[in-house]
Amino acid sequence: MIQSGAPPDRLTFPFVLKACARLSDVPTSQTIHTRVFKAGLFSDVFVATALMDVYIKHGLAGDAEKLFDRMTERDVAAWNVMIAGLFESGSIDRVFSHFRRMRLDGIMPDSLTIINLTRLGAWKRSLCLAKVFHCLGIHIGVGDDVSVLNTWVAAYAKCEDLNSAESVFSEISMEARSIVSWNSMMAGYAYLGRSEQVVRLFRLMSQKGVRPDLSTIISLLSAFNQAEVLFEGMIVHGLVFKAGFELDVSVINTLISLYSKCGDVEAARYCFDNMSERTHVSWTALIHGYARRGDIEETMSLFSAMEAAGEKPDAVTVVAVLSACSQTGSLKLGRLMNGYAIANGFGENVVVLNALIDMYAKCGCIGEARRLFNSMTDKTVVSWTTMISGHALNGDVEEALDVFSQMVESNLKPNHVTFLSVLQACTHGGFLDRGWSYFKMMTRVYQIKPRLEHHACMVDLLGRRGRVKEALEFILSMPFKPDAGVWGALLGACIIHKETDVGEYAANRLFELDPQAAVSYVSIANIYASKKRWEGVAKIRAMMKLKGAKKFPGKSIVQIDGKGHSFTVEDRNHADGLQIYEVLDGLALQLKEQGDEINLECSLGI
């Protein structure tokens, strides 16, 4: 066009700039910028806005803001581009200041403004902001815009207010619902782990003749992240092939993540090995799978292979490796990862610092964990919660509760995980009255509804103090159905305090939930044995045989020079077994000579 002598006008430049943005071509964008000035068109708001947008898409928000400040005329589109650019660049506070300037300039926000501001509320996980921008959207008359409604659905879900998300979704008529509407609601359910609702909504969507797209498939796959729903996840895997998305990298990455989270690392590895193209997300998802399984050697092997393949690990990858170090007590490797994080620019990353605190605490270095925590300039709820949990895990119960008090004094609102850590600390310390106080504080002060795991902590706390019957009454008054964790806590207390009747009741409830769980049979058999009721022990053995329940031996892993050594009950096949058990026998003999008694749990051989 230029070579033919035809001069570009105000309609030409925005299209060319949009092409530059799609190609991430900064030099050409700057050349077009020069031509805009030569053509005398920078004062045109349409062209200037397109220039701002291309710089923002190149990640040059500062250059975009300079252009914005030099504009003599700004319409709502220009303000929207600037607000979106500041949000994408992470300049959150300046988003609000620009919005205030926009209103002072007399510019009325439109649907896109509300979408950008609502996305900000969702990013901050601020239910208050989501509601404020919801009200503002209704006030300015964009409450019927489907794109705005879809954004509100997604925002409420991310703020964990499913009732509001469902309410907004129901306001969209069946005819007006786009695939984005369905995906937003499904993604919300998936985000909160509501797999049943995701499947129900997908079926309804299919009945209405709406064809799933890539986002639908990813939301479906994301919903299945626990071992109990692995089979359903495999069914969706089949749907991936049927819908023709089996070669899409993001779908395969989600499948790797699904199988990893469900504990089927072999299936995750199969998906990974058959990929024609891998991203750093592919590597990180598989590393996460081995880390969850506690396979530190394969985790580190993949981490090295990832770097060798030219894929640079990010903060999420580092956190996954630190998770493996935490699970296996690999302090030496954890320290190496600490050095790696600092050397690669993650030393100030809050998520990485939280993972390091967790690693040091779980490896027994609570002092190192506390030093890191105290050095943090920007502590999040996760930071405080991790420190509380770390102190509780290391037996520093009073210190854990003191950290919680400091958190409250800092005006940071605790979440349900924080309270779970606090209740676990009370359980470790046997602080029943304080446990009740914190349990009531959740609802009365912070309006947090106690979940099943909080109730399980209170059952455990009551049981440890010997108030077994009171614990049973508490279970029966719970607003939801008790799971194996709740009944298991009660059964454990019955074993300690030799409460046969309540123990039998708890064991029977566990049998109903999982007839093949050996721990229930073994626990009730131990109660019978402690009361010398051998006929009961024989009965339990027969039940185990009938139900096909198998007791798997306990297993420990010890890290020596970065290599994991696995030990199983009654397994003496280790290469250094003779030396190991010779030392153990010597220690046992020393204890006997010193007059100490070794308390051995009775082994029933079942």
C-alpha positions as a printed NumPy array, in Angstrom:
array([[  0.   ,   0.   ,   0.   ],
       [  2.83 ,   2.35 ,   0.95 ],
       [  4.801,   1.435,  -2.178],
       [  1.794,   2.156,  -4.371],
       [  1.637,   5.677,  -2.961],
       [ -1.695,   5.31 ,  -1.144],
       [ -1.44 ,   7.166,   2.204],
       [ -2.705,   5.255,   5.295],
       [ -5.455,   7.   ,   7.255],
       [ -6.989,   6.781,  10.75 ],
       [ -8.695,   3.5  ,   9.853],
       [ -5.551,   1.828,   8.471],
       [ -3.191,   2.178,  11.423],
       [ -5.293,   0.348,  14.071],
       [ -5.495,  -2.775,  11.885],
       [ -1.749,  -2.778,  11.212],
       [ -1.024,  -2.245,  14.926],
       [ -3.332,  -5.113,  15.852],
       [ -1.338,  -7.382,  13.497],
       [  1.91 ,  -6.226,  15.181],
       [  0.461,  -7.104,  18.587],
       [ -0.508, -10.593,  17.421],
       [  3.015, -11.163,  16.075],
       [  4.727,  -9.653,  19.165],
       [  6.688,  -7.501,  16.703],
       [  7.991,  -4.552,  18.77 ],
       [ 10.326,  -3.004,  16.121],
       [  7.569,  -2.887,  13.503],
       [  5.161,  -1.413,  16.074],
       [  7.668,   1.373,  16.76 ],
       [  8.042,   1.982,  13.003],
       [  4.251,   2.297,  12.664],
       [  4.29 ,   4.639,  15.688],
       [  6.745,   6.892,  13.787],
       [  4.506,   6.857,  10.699],
       [  1.506,   7.859,  12.874],
       [  3.4  ,  10.983,  13.985],
       [  4.491,  11.777,  10.423],
       [  0.884,  11.459,   9.284],
       [ -0.199,  13.862,  12.052],
       [ -2.7  ,  11.342,  13.394],
       [ -1.572,  10.94 ,  17.008],
       [ -4.237,  13.422,  18.135],
       [ -6.856,  11.009,  16.763],
       [ -8.208,   9.145,  19.797],
       [ -8.922,   6.019,  17.748],
       [ -5.303,   5.713,  16.498],
       [ -3.731,   6.727,  19.84 ],
       [ -5.781,   4.086,  21.656],
       [ -4.61 ,   1.417,  19.18 ],
       [ -0.992,   2.485,  19.826],
       [ -1.493,   2.187,  23.603],
       [ -3.039,  -1.227,  23.187],
       [ -0.127,  -2.572,  21.116],
       [  2.442,  -1.415,  23.708],
       [  0.439,  -3.033,  26.499],
       [  0.284,  -6.301,  24.581],
       [  4.073,  -6.122,  24.157],
       [  4.359,  -5.846,  27.965],
       [  5.401,  -2.18 ,  27.793],
       [  2.738,  -0.695,  30.06 ],
       [  5.035,   2.209,  31.013],
       [  5.328,   3.322,  27.361],
       [  1.572,   2.965,  26.966],
       [  0.977,   5.188,  29.999],
       [  3.285,   7.89 ,  28.579],
       [  1.201,   7.894,  25.386],
       [ -1.979,   8.005,  27.453],
       [ -0.817,  11.045,  29.456],
       [  0.009,  12.924,  26.219],
       [ -3.438,  12.344,  24.694],
       [ -5.427,  15.575,  24.328],
       [ -8.714,  13.695,  24.111],
       [ -9.654,  10.442,  25.858],
       [-12.84 ,   8.466,  25.37 ],
       [-14.067,   5.481,  27.396],
       [-12.194,   3.062,  25.079],
       [ -8.862,   4.779,  25.859],
       [ -9.52 ,   4.606,  29.601],
       [-10.509,   0.933,  29.295],
       [ -7.273,   0.064,  27.469],
       [ -5.204,   1.854,  30.136],
       [ -7.066,   0.26 ,  33.056],
       [ -6.751,  -3.21 ,  31.473],
       [ -3.042,  -2.607,  30.802],
       [ -2.317,  -1.582,  34.399],
       [ -4.175,  -4.633,  35.644],
       [ -2.228,  -6.971,  33.348],
       [  1.079,  -5.404,  34.433],
       [  0.206,  -5.9  ,  38.112],
       [ -0.128,  -2.177,  38.964],
       [ -3.277,  -2.806,  40.976],
       [ -3.351,   0.393,  43.055],
       [ -2.976,   2.529,  39.93 ],
       [ -6.   ,   0.813,  38.383],
       [ -8.157,   2.348,  41.11 ],
       [ -6.482,   5.773,  40.818],
       [ -7.058,   5.786,  37.023],
       [-10.678,   4.77 ,  37.512],
       [-11.15 ,   7.711,  39.9  ],
       [ -9.497,  10.05 ,  37.347],
       [-11.818,   8.671,  34.675],
       [-14.882,   9.511,  36.766],
       [-13.499,  12.988,  37.591],
       [-13.098,  13.583,  33.832],
       [-16.807,  12.912,  33.49 ],
       [-16.363,   9.687,  31.495],
       [-19.162,   7.182,  32.114],
       [-17.892,   3.591,  32.482],
       [-19.252,   1.026,  30.035],
       [-19.567,  -2.769,  30.043],
       [-15.862,  -3.261,  29.298],
       [-14.906,  -1.046,  32.257],
       [-17.066,  -3.146,  34.558],
       [-15.561,  -6.369,  33.14 ],
       [-11.998,  -5.111,  33.781],
       [-12.798,  -3.917,  37.308],
       [-14.645,  -7.143,  38.159],
       [-11.665,  -9.188,  36.943],
       [ -9.546,  -7.162,  39.35 ],
       [-11.895,  -8.021,  42.237],
       [-11.683, -11.703,  41.273],
       [ -7.879, -11.554,  41.098],
       [ -7.741, -10.095,  44.617],
       [-10.307, -12.719,  45.751],
       [-12.258,  -9.79 ,  47.212],
       [-15.954, -10.571,  47.522],
       [-16.532,  -6.984,  48.643],
       [-15.044,  -5.564,  45.414],
       [-16.971,  -8.071,  43.298],
       [-20.221,  -6.906,  44.889],
       [-19.307,  -3.212,  44.538],
       [-18.668,  -3.559,  40.79 ],
       [-21.784,  -5.718,  40.443],
       [-23.836,  -2.866,  41.939],
       [-22.057,  -0.301,  39.758],
       [-22.785,  -2.361,  36.64 ],
       [-26.488,  -2.524,  37.461],
       [-26.497,   1.229,  38.249],
       [-25.038,   2.218,  34.854],
       [-27.366,  -0.159,  33.002],
       [-25.081,  -2.975,  31.809],
       [-26.607,  -5.639,  34.063],
       [-28.205,  -7.359,  31.043],
       [-24.966,  -7.641,  29.051],
       [-24.134, -11.373,  28.797],
       [-20.363, -10.716,  28.773],
       [-20.672,  -8.745,  32.016],
       [-22.866, -11.421,  33.588],
       [-20.342, -14.108,  32.618],
       [-17.574, -12.096,  34.312],
       [-19.656, -11.746,  37.498],
       [-20.241, -15.509,  37.559],
       [-16.488, -16.177,  37.308],
       [-15.65 , -13.499,  39.908],
       [-18.096, -14.786,  42.526],
       [-16.827, -18.339,  42.035],
       [-13.208, -17.237,  42.539],
       [-14.297, -15.403,  45.693],
       [-15.865, -18.735,  46.837],
       [-19.417, -17.358,  46.828],
       [-21.118, -20.057,  44.775],
       [-24.608, -18.931,  45.78 ],
       [-24.075, -15.525,  44.145],
       [-22.427, -17.144,  41.092],
       [-25.406, -19.474,  40.65 ],
       [-27.823, -16.586,  41.169],
       [-26.185, -14.507,  38.409],
       [-25.977, -17.545,  36.089],
       [-29.693, -18.203,  36.562],
       [-30.417, -14.586,  35.492],
       [-29.053, -15.374,  32.008],
       [-31.9  , -16.758,  29.932],
       [-31.361, -20.14 ,  28.284],
       [-31.457, -18.513,  24.833],
       [-28.897, -15.842,  25.792],
       [-26.401, -18.218,  27.405],
       [-23.239, -18.461,  25.339],
       [-20.627, -21.201,  25.64 ],
       [-18.694, -18.705,  27.832],
       [-21.66 , -18.564,  30.249],
       [-21.665, -22.339,  30.685],
       [-17.874, -22.459,  30.913],
       [-17.778, -19.705,  33.56 ],
       [-20.158, -21.597,  35.832],
       [-18.428, -24.926,  35.233],
       [-15.008, -23.361,  35.889],
       [-16.413, -21.975,  39.15 ],
       [-17.576, -25.404,  40.277],
       [-14.25 , -26.938,  39.203],
       [-12.284, -24.248,  41.065],
       [-14.043, -25.23 ,  44.307],
       [-13.767, -28.972,  43.629],
       [-17.489, -29.519,  43.029],
       [-17.083, -32.298,  40.468],
       [-20.7  , -33.498,  40.716],
       [-22.049, -30.039,  39.847],
       [-19.608, -29.737,  36.94 ],
       [-20.861, -33.013,  35.452],
       [-24.514, -32.065,  36.077],
       [-24.07 , -28.709,  34.331],
       [-22.192, -30.327,  31.432],
       [-25.053, -32.785,  30.924],
       [-27.604, -29.947,  30.97 ],
       [-25.494, -27.994,  28.484],
       [-25.313, -31.033,  26.174],
       [-29.089, -31.534,  26.431],
       [-29.575, -27.941,  25.274],
       [-27.508, -28.689,  22.175],
       [-24.496, -26.543,  23.132],
       [-21.278, -28.025,  21.736],
       [-18.324, -28.072,  24.178],
       [-15.193, -26.123,  23.328],
       [-11.619, -26.264,  24.618],
       [-12.445, -24.335,  27.834],
       [-15.326, -26.715,  28.582],
       [-13.048, -29.747,  28.333],
       [-10.392, -28.128,  30.544],
       [-13.005, -27.223,  33.195],
       [-14.314, -30.797,  33.133],
       [-10.826, -32.239,  33.535],
       [ -9.929, -29.739,  36.28 ],
       [-12.893, -30.882,  38.364],
       [-11.43 , -34.362,  38.866],
       [ -8.396, -33.932,  41.104],
       [ -8.89 , -36.606,  43.765],
       [ -8.314, -40.36 ,  43.692],
       [-12.008, -41.067,  44.37 ],
       [-13.059, -39.508,  41.053],
       [-10.259, -40.917,  38.888],
       [-12.683, -43.132,  36.929],
       [-14.853, -40.112,  36.024],
       [-11.696, -38.292,  34.922],
       [-10.835, -41.195,  32.633],
       [-14.298, -40.957,  31.068],
       [-13.669, -37.269,  30.319],
       [-10.291, -38.303,  28.851],
       [-12.292, -40.386,  26.391],
       [-14.426, -37.319,  25.636],
       [-11.232, -35.43 ,  24.761],
       [-10.678, -37.82 ,  21.833],
       [-14.328, -37.664,  20.808],
       [-14.248, -33.851,  20.74 ],
       [-10.971, -33.832,  18.766],
       [ -8.764, -32.119,  21.367],
       [ -6.296, -34.962,  21.928],
       [ -3.391, -32.99 ,  20.379],
       [ -3.997, -29.713,  22.197],
       [ -1.098, -28.959,  24.571],
       [ -3.255, -27.261,  27.233],
       [ -5.621, -30.267,  27.331],
       [ -2.749, -32.765,  27.648],
       [ -1.207, -30.604,  30.387],
       [ -4.528, -30.694,  32.255],
       [ -4.682, -34.472,  31.819],
       [ -1.165, -34.821,  33.26 ],
       [ -2.267, -32.668,  36.196],
       [ -5.462, -34.728,  36.64 ],
       [ -3.667, -38.077,  36.772],
       [ -0.923, -36.644,  39.002],
       [ -3.428, -35.286,  41.522],
       [ -5.381, -38.556,  41.478],
       [ -2.216, -40.515,  42.28 ],
       [ -1.924, -42.311,  38.919],
       [  1.553, -41.013,  38.035],
       [  2.079, -43.799,  35.466],
       [ -0.885, -42.527,  33.42 ],
       [  0.425, -38.964,  33.765],
       [  3.837, -40.117,  32.541],
       [  2.227, -41.909,  29.56 ],
       [  0.479, -38.667,  28.519],
       [  3.725, -36.737,  28.974],
       [  5.896, -39.21 ,  27.03 ],
       [  3.493, -39.155,  24.066],
       [  3.425, -35.359,  23.702],
       [  4.897, -34.005,  20.493],
       [  5.334, -30.577,  22.066],
       [  5.971, -29.831,  25.747],
       [  5.783, -26.567,  27.659],
       [  7.145, -25.742,  31.11 ],
       [  3.582, -26.458,  32.358],
       [  3.88 , -30.053,  31.074],
       [  7.107, -30.602,  32.982],
       [  5.823, -28.903,  36.134],
       [  2.589, -30.934,  36.187],
       [  4.514, -34.225,  35.988],
       [  7.075, -33.076,  38.566],
       [  4.139, -32.266,  40.846],
       [  2.848, -35.838,  40.4  ],
       [  6.102, -37.446,  41.514],
       [  6.435, -34.884,  44.312],
       [  2.975, -35.764,  45.663],
       [  3.973, -39.431,  45.645],
       [  7.124, -38.595,  47.611],
       [  9.436, -39.897,  44.878],
       [ 12.24 , -37.392,  45.424],
       [ 14.701, -39.11 ,  43.073],
       [ 12.365, -39.028,  40.051],
       [ 11.294, -35.488,  40.98 ],
       [ 14.901, -34.257,  40.884],
       [ 15.632, -36.291,  37.751],
       [ 12.734, -34.615,  35.913],
       [ 13.767, -31.201,  37.235],
       [ 17.258, -31.689,  35.74 ],
       [ 15.808, -33.058,  32.479],
       [ 13.528, -30.03 ,  32.234],
       [ 16.493, -27.651,  32.372],
       [ 18.449, -29.82 ,  29.918],
       [ 15.496, -29.615,  27.485],
       [ 15.732, -25.825,  27.533],
       [ 12.554, -25.269,  29.561],
       [ 13.254, -22.868,  32.423],
       [ 11.578, -23.892,  35.703],
       [  9.325, -21.193,  37.15 ],
       [  8.19 , -20.487,  40.706],
       [  5.501, -23.208,  40.502],
       [  8.121, -25.799,  39.51 ],
       [ 10.345, -24.794,  42.429],
       [  7.373, -25.072,  44.816],
       [  6.622, -28.589,  43.489],
       [ 10.206, -29.741,  44.163],
       [ 10.134, -28.154,  47.634],
       [  6.907, -30.061,  48.29 ],
       [  8.731, -33.34 ,  47.565],
       [ 11.538, -32.292,  49.935],
       [  8.923, -31.536,  52.63 ],
       [  7.229, -34.923,  52.269],
       [ 10.448, -36.926,  52.397],
       [ 12.349, -34.825,  54.917],
       [ 15.098, -34.14 ,  52.356],
       [ 16.68 , -31.192,  54.138],
       [ 19.891, -31.261,  52.074],
       [ 17.995, -31.056,  48.776],
       [ 15.674, -28.467,  50.295],
       [ 18.653, -26.243,  51.096],
       [ 19.939, -26.699,  47.534],
       [ 16.526, -25.617,  46.182],
       [ 16.653, -22.611,  48.509],
       [ 19.944, -21.611,  46.873],
       [ 18.488, -22.283,  43.403],
       [ 15.472, -20.069,  44.166],
       [ 17.702, -17.16 ,  45.227],
       [ 20.067, -17.589,  42.25 ],
       [ 17.172, -17.604,  39.764],
       [ 15.283, -14.593,  41.075],
       [ 12.652, -16.346,  43.188],
       [ 14.137, -15.269,  46.526],
       [ 11.44 , -12.615,  47.041],
       [  8.57 , -14.628,  45.571],
       [  5.951, -15.003,  48.324],
       [  4.724, -18.404,  47.1  ],
       [  8.277, -19.796,  47.028],
       [  9.039, -18.334,  50.466],
       [  5.889, -19.964,  51.856],
       [  7.003, -23.315,  50.394],
       [ 10.47 , -22.867,  51.918],
       [  8.968, -22.145,  55.353],
       [  6.856, -25.3  ,  55.018],
       [  9.895, -27.355,  53.93 ],
       [ 12.121, -26.208,  56.801],
       [  9.327, -26.745,  59.342],
       [  8.559, -30.271,  58.099],
       [ 12.275, -31.114,  58.083],
       [ 12.478, -30.097,  61.759],
       [ 14.336, -26.799,  61.216],
       [ 11.667, -24.599,  62.795],
       [ 14.247, -21.907,  63.641],
       [ 15.208, -21.563,  59.97 ],
       [ 11.524, -21.463,  59.013],
       [ 10.867, -18.698,  61.544],
       [ 13.895, -16.702,  60.331],
       [ 12.535, -16.765,  56.773],
       [  9.056, -15.853,  57.99 ],
       [ 10.336, -12.876,  60.004],
       [ 12.355, -11.635,  57.003],
       [  9.279, -11.48 ,  54.734],
       [  8.108,  -7.953,  53.96 ],
       [  4.796,  -9.056,  52.446],
       [  3.21 , -11.834,  54.496],
       [  0.034, -13.38 ,  53.103],
       [ -2.608, -15.485,  54.875],
       [ -0.755, -18.554,  53.567],
       [  2.504, -17.317,  55.133],
       [  0.927, -16.955,  58.589],
       [ -0.957, -20.244,  58.267],
       [  2.199, -22.133,  57.214],
       [  4.093, -20.74 ,  60.209],
       [  1.274, -21.681,  62.616],
       [  1.157, -25.187,  61.161],
       [  4.964, -25.486,  61.317],
       [  5.128, -24.61 ,  65.019],
       [  2.276, -27.026,  65.796],
       [  3.986, -29.81 ,  63.838],
       [  7.191, -29.316,  65.833],
       [  5.39 , -29.353,  69.18 ],
       [  5.624, -25.574,  69.767],
       [  1.916, -25.304,  70.487],
       [  2.017, -22.085,  72.513],
       [  4.216, -20.489,  69.853],
       [  1.728, -21.556,  67.149],
       [ -1.165, -19.915,  68.974],
       [  0.972, -16.832,  69.64 ],
       [  1.636, -16.495,  65.881],
       [ -2.132, -16.688,  65.306],
       [ -2.653, -13.86 ,  67.812],
       [ -0.037, -11.774,  65.979],
       [ -1.827, -12.464,  62.699],
       [ -5.146, -11.259,  64.132],
       [ -3.441,  -8.144,  65.551],
       [ -2.03 ,  -7.362,  62.089],
       [ -5.66 ,  -7.073,  60.843],
       [ -5.198,  -9.922,  58.353],
       [ -8.301, -12.057,  58.147],
       [ -7.63 , -15.788,  58.749],
       [ -9.267, -18.305,  56.412],
       [-10.595, -21.822,  56.983],
       [ -7.108, -23.351,  56.548],
       [ -5.707, -21.012,  59.21 ],
       [ -8.338, -22.158,  61.681],
       [ -7.659, -25.776,  60.785],
       [ -3.978, -25.255,  61.694],
       [ -4.98 , -23.524,  64.94 ],
       [ -7.343, -26.369,  65.899],
       [ -4.639, -28.915,  65.077],
       [ -2.278, -27.015,  67.384],
       [ -4.893, -27.188,  70.149],
       [ -5.23 , -30.936,  69.478],
       [ -1.454, -31.443,  69.81 ],
       [ -1.479, -29.496,  73.077],
       [ -4.704, -30.973,  74.424],
       [ -6.198, -27.461,  74.834],
       [ -9.898, -28.347,  74.762],
       [-11.295, -25.048,  76.088],
       [ -9.152, -22.97 ,  73.752],
       [-10.107, -25.276,  70.888],
       [-13.793, -24.622,  71.542],
       [-13.063, -20.887,  71.709],
       [-11.367, -20.874,  68.285],
       [-14.075, -23.123,  66.815],
       [-16.742, -20.603,  67.872],
       [-14.571, -17.651,  66.746],
       [-14.738, -18.913,  63.147],
       [-18.455, -18.255,  62.812],
       [-19.032, -15.501,  65.365],
       [-16.119, -13.224,  64.455],
       [-15.092, -14.162,  60.895],
       [-18.331, -15.658,  59.487],
       [-16.464, -18.786,  58.332],
       [-18.605, -21.91 ,  58.364],
       [-16.68 , -24.82 ,  59.937],
       [-16.035, -27.585,  57.42 ],
       [-15.873, -31.326,  57.947],
       [-12.149, -31.203,  58.755],
       [-12.724, -28.623,  61.529],
       [-15.329, -30.907,  63.085],
       [-12.88 , -33.816,  62.812],
       [-10.325, -31.773,  64.805],
       [-12.86 , -31.148,  67.562],
       [-13.743, -34.866,  67.648],
       [-10.031, -35.68 ,  67.942],
       [ -9.585, -33.063,  70.68 ],
       [-12.525, -34.352,  72.702],
       [-11.352, -37.935,  72.218],
       [ -7.804, -37.234,  73.362],
       [ -9.173, -35.743,  76.572],
       [-11.141, -38.945,  77.168],
       [-14.549, -37.397,  76.487],
       [-15.436, -40.1  ,  73.983],
       [-19.214, -40.098,  74.492],
       [-19.299, -36.316,  74.171],
       [-17.335, -36.664,  70.926],
       [-19.93 , -39.131,  69.625],
       [-22.758, -36.725,  70.483],
       [-20.875, -33.965,  68.666],
       [-20.564, -36.158,  65.561],
       [-24.259, -37.019,  65.569],
       [-25.14 , -33.295,  65.781],
       [-22.94 , -32.296,  62.831],
       [-24.697, -30.522,  59.911],
       [-23.224, -32.951,  57.372],
       [-22.465, -36.638,  57.03 ],
       [-19.276, -37.717,  58.871],
       [-16.521, -39.187,  56.709],
       [-13.849, -41.795,  57.471],
       [-11.591, -39.134,  58.993],
       [-14.179, -38.211,  61.64 ],
       [-15.017, -41.811,  62.57 ],
       [-11.318, -42.692,  62.471],
       [-10.524, -39.923,  64.985],
       [-13.208, -41.258,  67.317],
       [-12.023, -44.848,  66.896],
       [ -8.443, -43.785,  67.656],
       [ -9.621, -42.179,  70.909],
       [-11.53 , -45.349,  71.805],
       [ -8.332, -47.399,  71.393],
       [ -6.403, -45.08 ,  73.721],
       [ -9.117, -45.032,  76.385],
       [-10.295, -48.651,  75.822],
       [-13.908, -47.606,  75.145],
       [-15.238, -50.831,  73.616],
       [-18.903, -49.888,  73.018],
       [-18.291, -46.535,  71.304],
       [-15.3  , -48.086,  69.489],
       [-17.505, -50.836,  68.036],
       [-20.032, -48.224,  66.892],
       [-17.322, -46.099,  65.211],
       [-15.75 , -49.176,  63.598],
       [-19.121, -50.272,  62.183],
       [-19.588, -46.815,  60.627],
       [-16.131, -47.149,  59.061],
       [-16.993, -50.636,  57.753],
       [-20.043, -49.113,  56.022],
       [-17.932, -46.394,  54.383],
       [-15.128, -48.72 ,  53.261],
       [-15.566, -52.461,  53.894],
       [-12.005, -53.168,  52.706],
       [-10.176, -50.617,  54.901],
       [ -7.92 , -52.781,  57.064],
       [ -7.251, -50.016,  59.614],
       [-10.818, -50.222,  60.952],
       [-10.566, -53.968,  61.542],
       [ -7.123, -53.721,  63.126],
       [ -8.18 , -50.867,  65.425],
       [-11.266, -52.616,  66.809],
       [ -9.27 , -55.857,  67.143],
       [ -6.736, -53.953,  69.272],
       [ -9.548, -52.783,  71.569],
       [-10.798, -56.367,  71.951],
       [ -7.251, -57.588,  72.639],
       [ -6.672, -54.924,  75.321],
       [ -9.811, -56.248,  77.086],
       [ -8.689, -59.876,  76.482],
       [-11.81 , -60.522,  74.394],
       [-10.145, -63.057,  72.109],
       [-13.421, -64.208,  70.589],
       [-13.857, -60.645,  69.274],
       [-10.361, -60.709,  67.769],
       [-11.16 , -64.008,  66.022],
       [-14.423, -62.551,  64.712],
       [-12.608, -59.533,  63.246],
       [-10.053, -61.802,  61.554],
       [-12.892, -63.74 ,  59.938],
       [-14.572, -60.512,  58.773],
       [-11.319, -59.293,  57.23 ],
       [-10.916, -62.529,  55.337],
       [-14.542, -62.457,  54.153],
       [-14.364, -58.815,  52.947],
       [-10.923, -59.265,  51.375],
       [ -9.382, -56.504,  53.495],
       [ -5.6  , -56.505,  53.479],
       [ -3.272, -54.81 ,  55.919],
       [ -0.376, -53.206,  54.1  ],
       [  2.855, -52.941,  56.09 ],
       [  4.132, -49.582,  57.302],
       [  6.903, -47.922,  55.322],
       [  9.546, -45.289,  56.088],
       [ 11.995, -43.406,  53.864],
       [ 15.361, -42.114,  55.115],
       [ 17.445, -39.678,  53.062],
       [ 21.235, -40.316,  53.086],
       [ 23.421, -38.188,  50.782],
       [ 20.435, -37.266,  48.616],
       [ 19.366, -40.895,  48.067],
       [ 16.149, -42.297,  49.515],
       [ 16.317, -45.589,  51.458],
       [ 12.977, -47.357,  51.915],
       [ 12.233, -49.567,  54.945],
       [  9.139, -51.74 ,  55.318],
       [  7.924, -53.523,  58.447],
       [  9.668, -56.941,  58.826],
       [ 11.658, -56.338,  55.619],
       [ 15.391, -56.989,  56.169],
       [ 16.515, -56.944,  52.536],
       [ 18.423, -53.655,  52.687],
       [ 22.046, -53.957,  51.54 ],
       [ 23.265, -52.672,  54.934],
       [ 20.586, -54.549,  56.879],
       [ 23.006, -56.497,  59.107],
       [ 24.728, -53.33 ,  60.317],
       [ 21.459, -51.424,  60.723],
       [ 19.762, -54.046,  62.888],
       [ 22.969, -54.701,  64.845],
       [ 22.955, -51.028,  65.87 ],
       [ 19.223, -51.133,  66.664],
       [ 19.673, -54.228,  68.83 ],
       [ 22.534, -52.47 ,  70.637],
       [ 20.341, -49.424,  71.312],
       [ 17.514, -51.607,  72.618],
       [ 19.963, -53.375,  74.937],
       [ 21.274, -50.04 ,  76.237],
       [ 17.747, -48.887,  77.05 ],
       [ 17.082, -52.082,  79.002],
       [ 20.349, -51.711,  80.911],
       [ 19.395, -48.153,  81.869],
       [ 16.146, -49.438,  83.283],
       [ 13.927, -47.837,  80.642],
       [ 10.984, -49.814,  79.401],
       [ 10.304, -50.109,  75.718],
       [  6.603, -49.793,  75.107],
       [  5.736, -52.139,  72.258],
       [  2.26 , -52.072,  70.772],
       [  0.703, -55.531,  70.76 ],
       [  0.998, -57.061,  67.319],
       [ -1.942, -59.228,  66.387],
       [ -0.561, -60.349,  63.038],
       [ -3.72 , -59.455,  61.15 ]])
